Amino acid sequence: MYYMQDLTMGAIASELSTSRSSVSRLLSFARESGLVDIQIRSPFDRGIALERTLRERHHVTVHVVPMPQSISDVDRLERVAMTAGRQLGRYVDSNMVVGIAWGSTLGAISRHLVQKPTHNSTVVQMNGAGNTQTTGIDYASEILHRFGEAFTAQVQQFPVPAFFDDPATREGLWRERSTRRLLDIHARMDVAIFGLGSPFAEVPSQVYIGGYLDSEDYRSLSADGVVGDIATVFYRGDGSFADVALNARASGPNLERLRRVARRVCVVSGVQKLPSLRGALAAGLITDLILDESLAVALAREIPSPAERRRSGSASAGEA
């Protein structure tokens, strides 16, 4: 009656013999539960032009979240997370395996998820969360639980350390049947949802402030020229990652394998994460990108590398 018949809340209240405030609450519930999905397509929105520019340059699907430059990075993350939480239902469906990377961004997104019942779906933790101070189970399980509830999916935790002390320990545990079962689920992921870890961000990435790295680890990352991580697996600004020393001890997915996941949804906010985003795009780790307007502008203003120009040229020639 409200959206399709253009009735006012007062008219609806009269017809349903209820109060106007009750109608208002029902309309709010309809939006929050996903019964009503509101989309805005403004011809004056510069975000559309930004999305087109970034899509053509990086060959990813882009959604730019508009907001003023003066907003704090905490509020910026919250707005991007809210938008992502309301959009993720487009990527998740029945009979899917959905990989979730824990972190500040995924924690924020999990609080804004819109209900979308599915069947025979699984939400799996992509990387371990334990360190010398905590098992990380409570932190990661809360995020996974919210995703599982939103999509009525089975939840599979990955109860291992974020980083092993010795690569041989990881290799030994990876051969165990109980761990192998979870790694097999990882191999069947249809969708991977993640933020980007960054040592430069104003809103600190959990891996850099949660006791996961010591001074020697930081020296190693600096020596390797690391600019960010996905699910605690690190990469450089040029997109390379194979010989980053700390990755031999990481519990997150091999980034070469991650590239084989059909849909890889990255949610990121804050201009400080530009180097991390550039590296992830250079590595081809993203298919769908949700980001704030300031970061989108900064990314669009960068001069494309020769490799990016060649890719764009090849794509244009193919389309022609």
Salt bridges, closest charged atoms under 4 A:
ASP73 OD1 - ARG76 NE 3.28
GLU78 OE1 - ARG111 NH2 3.74
GLU78 OE2 - HIS112 NE2 2.60
GLU142 OE2 - ARG146 NH2 2.70
GLU149 OE2 - HIS145 NE2 3.55
GLU171 OE2 - ARG170 NH2 3.13
ASP184 OD1 - ARG180 NE 3.36
GLU216 OE1 - ARG219 NH2 2.88
ASP217 OD1 - ARG249 NH2 2.62
ASP224 OD1 - ARG236 NH2 3.99
ASP243 OD1 - ARG236 NH1 2.83
GLU256 OE1 - ARG259 NH2 2.46
ASP288 OD1 - ARG263 NE 2.91
ASP292 OD2 - ARG76 NH1 3.27
GLU293 OE2 - ARG46 NE 2.44
GLU302 OE1 - ARG278 NE 2.43
GLU308 OE2 - HIS58 ND1 3.73
GLU308 OE2 - ARG278 NH1 2.85
